[in-house]
């Protein structure tokens, strides 16, 4: 996906924005990311508020995530995994297909037709967005972040409860604050993004997944810390 300089969101596992997700999508990669990120996924740039609104639903995000990491899947298979009815999943699949997020994979009839994402990676940003796009993008970003935080807390609790010490120790979070210029923050976010995409090929190529590996979610953001009374350095 091509993005403008400044604030942006991306989704890379469904194949926030630059995001279970990241889901389906595609346009040229941001040239500022350089060769180090060239092997990572491309992103479809979402600019129509209707596209963003179509994604901002928990069932549709769940469908996108599952189709990305384990598709193609039928409406019936998705319903079993999401604890929804096949009819409801079929309806949401059709809505996603209207905006070219998913497509039929071929074979099967009715709710036994398999579906797949059309492309890995979705992105949107606020820099030159219209007011409608900005509102829709923020709603989707907030929903994604809530899902990601909830899943992290659930994973930590479940791993500890199950006595899975090695994985519990590996599942960590970190926080750091520093004084940066806008250009330094932009560059640092791009570096972090390149690190997060280091193993991106394993998402689509099972042969590259080492024994004992599990699907892991990596989330990062960098933004000014707007504390009361704290101003930019003159």
C-alpha positions in Angstrom: 0.0 0.0 0.0 1.2 3.5 -0.6 0.7 5.8 2.3 1.2 9.6 2.8 3.8 10.9 5.2 2.4 11.2 8.7 -0.2 9.4 10.8 -1.4 6.1 9.4 -2.8 2.8 10.4 -2.2 -0.6 8.8 -3.5 -4.1 9.2 -1.2 -6.9 8.3 -2.5 -10.2 9.6 -5.9 -10.3 8.0 -4.2 -10.0 5.2 -5.1 -0.5 12.1 -5.1 0.0 10.1 -1.7 -0.9 8.2 -4.4 -4.8 10.1 -6.3 -10.0 12.4 -5.2 -8.4 11.8 -3.8 -7.1 8.6 -6.6 -9.0 6.1 -7.0 -8.4 2.4 -5.7 -5.5 0.3 -3.0 -3.9 -2.0 -1.1 -0.9 -3.4 2.6 0.0 -3.7 4.7 0.0 -0.5 5.7 3.3 1.1 9.1 4.1 -0.6 10.4 5.5 2.7 10.6 1.9 4.0 13.5 1.1 1.7 14.8 -2.3 0.8 14.7 -3.7 4.3 11.0 -3.9 4.2 10.6 -4.8 0.5 10.0 -8.5 1.3 7.0 -7.7 3.5 3.4 -7.7 2.5 1.9 -5.0 0.2 -1.1 -3.1 1.4 -4.4 -2.0 -0.1 -5.0 1.7 0.6 -8.5 2.3 1.9 -9.8 5.8 1.2 -13.5 5.3 0.9 -15.4 5.6 4.2 -17.7 2.9 3.1 -14.8 0.4 2.8 -13.7 1.3 6.4 -17.3 1.1 7.7 -17.7 -2.3 6.1 -14.8 -3.7 8.0 -15.7 -2.1 11.4 -17.7 -5.1 12.6 -16.5 -7.8 15.0 -17.8 -10.7 13.0 -16.3 -9.4 9.7 -13.0 -8.8 11.4 -13.1 -12.3 12.7 -13.9 -13.6 9.3 -11.0 -11.7 7.7 -8.6 -12.9 10.3 -9.5 -16.6 9.9 -9.5 -16.4 6.1 -6.1 -14.8 6.2 -4.4 -17.3 8.6 -6.3 -20.5 7.7 -8.4 -19.9 4.6 -10.0 -20.8 2.3 -13.0 -21.5 4.6 -16.7 -22.0 4.0 -19.5 -20.0 5.8 -20.3 -23.1 7.8 -16.6 -23.6 8.9 -16.4 -19.9 9.8 -19.6 -20.1 11.8 -18.3 -23.0 13.9 -15.1 -21.1 14.8 -16.8 -17.8 15.4 -19.8 -19.2 17.3 -22.2 -17.6 14.7 -24.8 -19.1 12.4 -23.9 -20.1 8.9 -26.6 -17.7 7.6 -25.0 -14.8 9.5 -21.5 -15.6 8.2 -22.8 -15.9 4.6 -24.4 -12.5 4.9 -21.2 -10.9 6.2 -19.1 -12.6 3.5 -21.3 -11.1 0.9 -20.9 -7.7 2.4 -17.1 -8.1 2.5 -17.2 -9.3 -1.1 -19.1 -6.1 -2.1 -16.0 -4.1 -1.2 -13.6 -6.7 -2.7 -12.1 -7.8 0.6 -13.0 -11.5 0.0 -13.9 -13.7 -3.0 -15.1 -17.2 -3.7 -12.2 -19.6 -3.9 -14.0 -22.0 -6.2 -15.8 -25.2 -5.7 -18.8 -26.1 -3.4 -22.3 -24.8 -3.4 -24.4 -22.7 -1.1 -22.8 -22.3 2.3 -20.3 -25.0 1.4 -18.5 -22.6 -1.0 -15.0 -21.8 0.2 -14.0 -18.1 0.5 -10.6 -16.5 0.6 -9.2 -13.0 1.1 -8.3 -11.2 -2.1 -5.0 -9.8 -0.7 -2.9 -9.6 2.4 -2.6 -6.2 4.0 -4.9 -3.2 4.5 -4.0 0.4 5.3 -5.5 3.8 5.9 -4.3 7.1 7.2 -5.5 10.5 8.6 -3.1 12.9 7.0 -5.0 13.9 3.9 -8.2 12.1 4.6 -11.7 13.6 4.3 -13.7 14.1 7.5 -15.8 11.1 6.6 -12.8 8.9 6.0 -11.2 10.1 9.2 -14.2 9.3 11.3 -14.5 5.8 9.7 -10.8 5.1 10.1 -10.8 6.1 13.7 -13.7 3.8 14.5 -12.0 0.9 12.8 -8.7 1.6 14.5 -10.3 1.8 17.9 -12.1 -1.5 17.4 -8.9 -3.2 16.2 -6.9 -1.9 19.2 -9.5 -3.0 21.6 -9.5 -6.5 20.1 -5.7 -6.6 20.2 -5.4 -5.5 23.8 -8.1 -8.0 24.9 -6.4 -10.8 23.0 -3.1 -10.0 24.6 -4.6 -10.1 28.1 -6.4 -13.3 27.4 -3.3 -15.0 26.0 -1.2 -14.0 29.0 -3.8 -15.2 31.5 -4.5 -18.5 29.6 -0.8 -19.3 29.1 -0.2 -18.8 32.9 -3.3 -20.7 33.9 -2.2 -23.6 31.6 1.3 -23.6 33.1 2.8 -22.8 29.7 5.7 -21.0 31.3 8.0 -20.7 28.2 5.3 -19.1 26.1 4.1 -16.9 29.0 7.6 -15.6 29.4 7.9 -14.9 25.7 4.6 -13.0 25.5 5.7 -9.7 26.9 4.9 -6.0 26.5 7.2 -3.0 26.7 6.8 0.8 27.0 9.3 3.5 26.5 9.2 7.3 26.3 11.8 9.5 24.7 12.2 13.0 23.2 12.1 12.7 19.4 11.5 15.0 16.4 8.7 14.2 14.0 11.2 12.8 11.4 12.9 10.6 14.1 9.5 9.2 15.2 8.5 8.5 11.6 11.8 6.7 11.0 11.6 4.7 14.2 8.1 3.6 13.5 9.3 2.4 10.0 12.2 0.5 11.6 9.9 -1.2 14.1 7.5 -2.1 11.3 10.3 -3.8 9.3 11.2 -5.9 12.4 7.5 -6.9 12.8 7.5 -8.0 9.2 10.6 -10.1 9.5 8.7 -13.4 9.4 5.8 -12.2 7.2 6.4 -14.9 4.6 5.4 -17.6 7.2 1.9 -16.4 7.2 1.3 -17.6 3.7 3.9 -20.3 3.4 3.4 -23.2 5.9 6.7 -24.8 4.8 8.6 -21.9 6.4 7.1 -22.4 9.8 9.5 -24.1 12.2 8.4 -27.0 14.4 6.7 -25.7 17.6 5.8 -22.3 16.2 2.5 -20.7 17.0 0.6 -17.8 15.3 1.6 -14.7 17.3 0.2 -11.2 17.2 2.7 -8.3 17.2 1.3 -4.8 17.8 3.3 -1.5 18.0 2.6 2.2 17.8 4.6 5.3 18.4 2.9 8.7 19.0 3.6 11.9 20.9 2.7 11.6 24.6 0.4 14.6 25.1 0.7 15.2 28.8 -0.9 18.3 30.3 1.6 21.2 30.5 4.3 19.4 28.5 5.3 21.4 25.4 7.6 20.7 22.5 11.3 21.6 22.9 11.8 25.2 21.6 
